[in-house]
Amino acid sequence: MRSRAASINRRDILIASGRYPLPPRPGVVPLSDGAGEVAAVGGAVAGFGVGDRVTASYWPRWISGPLRPDLVDQLGCTVDGWLAEYVVLDAGSAVKVPGHLTWAQAAGLPCAGVTAWNAVTRSGALRAGQTVLTLGTGDVSLFAAQFAKLMGCRVIATTSSDVKAKRLRELGVDEVVDYVRDPQWSKTVRQLTGGAGADLVVETQGPATFGQSLRAASTYAQICLLWVVSQEPAALTITEEDLAGSLATIRREFVGNRSDLEAMCRAVAASGMRPVVDRAFGFDSAAEAFRSYRDEDSFGKVVIEI
């Protein structure tokens, strides 16, 4: 596989800093997300040919069904990832990318894209016309907003930046709430929904925000928790006020399997959706890209073009 682009996720920073829960293999090639073109195929490979544009599942051996302990290998952690000029993939992990995407756009699909896809679609309960609440402008939140709009949902997003609020609206977000100017933003979300609350909350910023997410949610809402490792251990606290009148279902997602990636790619191809790319670096500037992702604010994926 000739790698054309790779993208950075927060888990890659955690791996590099020694804070990721799954110990990486010593000397592993970084980055779970990337896209490239097939340079050669093994004799037993079917369904792929030289020149095909592909990406690969975050969990290369998890094809479908529940995640089992024997399938926990991850690209860029226990298995070599995409930050190389050429990579070797098992055909079982490979998925063709939508033809309308650039390499940079395709490179951001496997981790943040699939996580957001499953956050929005996994329960099967979300319907067109319902309301989805996303928090902030991280990669998963942006993907979730885009997927929710594809499903015909109304999207409310939070941010503290006027510039980002404008870009969220350009992305199709219906309402934007400034969580700094409006510290009780859950009340505003309820006002914007006529008192009903959001039908799905994609909770990416907890535990501190969880109470308000619960208060912003409708009675039978889905709340999808997508937290990552924090700088300091934090406890989840739920008050009686948070729970008052709530029969919400709380669930977790951790990316998804190859079948999820395939389903998401079909939706992206059919809709013409384009993932948001913030900035790109050259292969020789990979270390700078890591520092930029870690230290600088972004709106969309940080990509390394190869």
N, C-alpha and C positions, 0 to 999 in steps of 0.2 A: 504494500500500500504506500503510495506516495502521499505524504501528509501535505495538505495545502493550507490549513489553518487550525489553530487550537485555541480554546478559550479557558479563562481562569474562573474558578468558583471559590467561594470562601473555604471550602474543605481543603483546597490546595494550599492555602495559606496556613491552615491549621496543621496540615501534614508537614509543611516546611518548618514550622515552629515547634514541632513535637507535641502538639496538643490535640491531635486527632485520636478518637477512641480506638480505631483499628490500627495496630502498629504497621507501618509501611515496610516493605521488603528493602533491605539495605541496597542502595544504588539503583532503586527503581526509577524508570523514566517517568517524569511527572505528567499530570493533567489527564483527567478522565474524559474531557470533551474535545472533539476534533472532527474534521472531515477531510477526505482526500479521494484520490482516484486509484482504482485497482491497477497495480503495475504488473502483477503476475498472480496466477491461481494454482493451487495444488491439484493434483490429478483427481482427487475425490470430490472436489468442490463442484456443486451444482447451483445454478441460479445467479451466479455472478460471473462477469467477464472482464477482461482488460478494458480499462477506460470507464467503468462504472463509477458513479459518484456515490460514496457511502460514508456513513458514520458508524458508530458501534455503541452497543448498550453499555451503560455505566457498570452494570453487573454482568460480565460477559457470559457467565454460565447460567444465569437465571432467565429462562426462556418464557415461562408462564406460570400461573398458579401462585401459591404462597411462597415467600422467601424462606428457604431452609438453611440451617447452619452450614451445610456442606456446599452452599452456593455463594458464600460471602466474598469471593474475590472481587476486587474493584480495580478498574483501570486507573493507573497513576498512583496506586497504593500498594497492592499486593501483586499486581500485574503491570507490566510496562505500558505507559500511556502514550499520548499523542505528541509530546514535545520532542520530535525527532523528524528528520527529513524523510525517513522511511519507517513504517511500523508493520509488524506482523500481527494480523488479526485472525482469530478463529472465525470461519464462515458463519458459525452459529450465532455469533454476536453482531454480525454486520447487518445494516439496514440501509437501503437506498434512500438518499435524501431528495426532497422535492426539487424538481428541475429549475424552478424560478429563483431559488435562493443563491446568493453569492456564497463563496467559501466561508467568509467570515460569519454570515448569518447562519449557515448550516452548522458551523462549529459550536454553536451555543445550545443545541437541542438536547443532548442526552441527559444532563443533570438538572439544570434549572427548568428547562422546557418540560421534561417528563414529570418532574415534581409538581409543577403548576398544573399540568394536564390532569394528573390524578387527583390533585386537590379539588379541581373543579368538576371532574366527571366521575370519580370512582364510585361515589354512593349511588349514582343514578337517580338521585332525588331532585336535582336542579332542573328547572324548566324555564323556557323562554318567558320573559316578562318579570321574572323574579330578580331580586337584588343581591349582588355580591359586593362585599366589603373587602378591600385589600389595604394593607398597611405599608406605608412607605413606598420607596421606588427601587427596591432591590430587584435583582434579576427575576426571582420567582414571582414577586408581586406584579412586575410588568407583564410577564408571560400570562399570569392568571387573569389580569385585566383583559388582555387580548383574547384569550380563550373564552372568557365569559361573554364578551361582546360577540364572538362568533356564534355563541349559543343563543343570542338574542336577549341577553340579560342586561339589566341596568347595573352599572358599576359605580360605586362610591369609593374613592381612594383618599388616604391621608398623606399629608406631607407637611413640611415646615418651610418650604421654599416656593416663592412666587414663580420663579423660573421653571421649577419642576411642575408646579401646578399647571402652567401653560402647556408644557409638553405632555402632561397627562391628558389634558383635554384634547390636544391634537391627536393623541393615540386613540381617542374615542371614549375616554372616561366621562361619565355624565355629571358627576358632582365631585368636588375636591374639598376636603376639610383640613384646615391648618391646625394641627394638634398642639402647636405652641401657643398660638393666639387663642385657641379654643381648648383648654386643658380638659374640659368635660365633653370631649368630642362625641362620646356615645350618645349624649342627649341630642346633639345635632343630627347624628345619623338617624335617630328615631324620628326627629322632626321631618327630615327629608323623605322618610318612608311613611309619612302619615301616622306615626306612632307604632307601626308594625315591627320595625327593625329589619335587619338584613337576613336573608334566607341562608346565605353562606358567608362565613368569615374565614378568609385565608390569613391565619394568624402567624406572622413571620417575625414578630418583634418581642414576644414574651420572654420571661414570665411577667414583667412589669405591666404590660398592656392587657393581660388576659382578662382582668376584671372588667375593664371597659369594653373589651370585645364581647364578653358575655352579656353585658347590659345593652350593647348595640344590636344584639342578635334577636331575631324573632323567636316566638315561643318554641317552635319545633325546628329551629335552625340546625344546620351542620356547622361545627367549628373545626377547621382542620389546623392542627398544630404543626408548624414546620420550623421549630426552633433549632438552632445549632449551638455548639459549645460556646459558653459565655466567657468573658475575661475572668469574672468572679462567679463562683457558685451562687445560684439564686434559687429561692424557694417559691413555689407556686402557692399563692394565698387567694382563697376565694371567700368572700364575705356573704352574709345572709342577704345583703342588698343585691349583690351580684346574682345570686341564685333566685331571687324573688320572681316568681312567675315564669321561670325558665324550665323548659323540658328539652333543652338542646342536646344534641348528640355530639360528643367530642371524639375525634379520631386523629390518628397520626399517619403520615406518609414519609417514606424514605426512598425518594426517586421512584423507581419502578422497573419492570422487567422488559425484555425485548418486545413482547407483544404490545405493551403499552407504548413503547417508542414507535412501533410500526403504526399503531392506531393514530398517534399524534401526528406522525408524518403524513398520513393520508388526509387528516383534517387540514393541515397546513397547505398541502398541495391543492386540495379542492377549493380552499378559500382564497389562496394567494397571499395569506398572511406573511409578514416579514418580521422576524425577531429584531429587537432593537440592539444595535451595536453602537457603543459610545466612542471607542477609540481603538486603534490597531497599532501594533508594534512589529518591527521586523524580527526575524529569528535570532539575529545577533544581539537583539535588545531584550531578550526574554527576562533577564534579571530586572531590568528597568520596568518591564510590564508588571512583574510581581510587586515591585515596590509601589508602582502607580496604583494598582488595584488595592493594595493594603492601605495606602496613605491618602489617596485622593478620592473625592466624591465622584460618583459616576451615575449615569442614567443609561443603563444598558450594558451589554457585554464588553469586557476588555479582552481583546483578541490578539493573538500572536500569528502573524501571517508567515508562511513558510515557503 
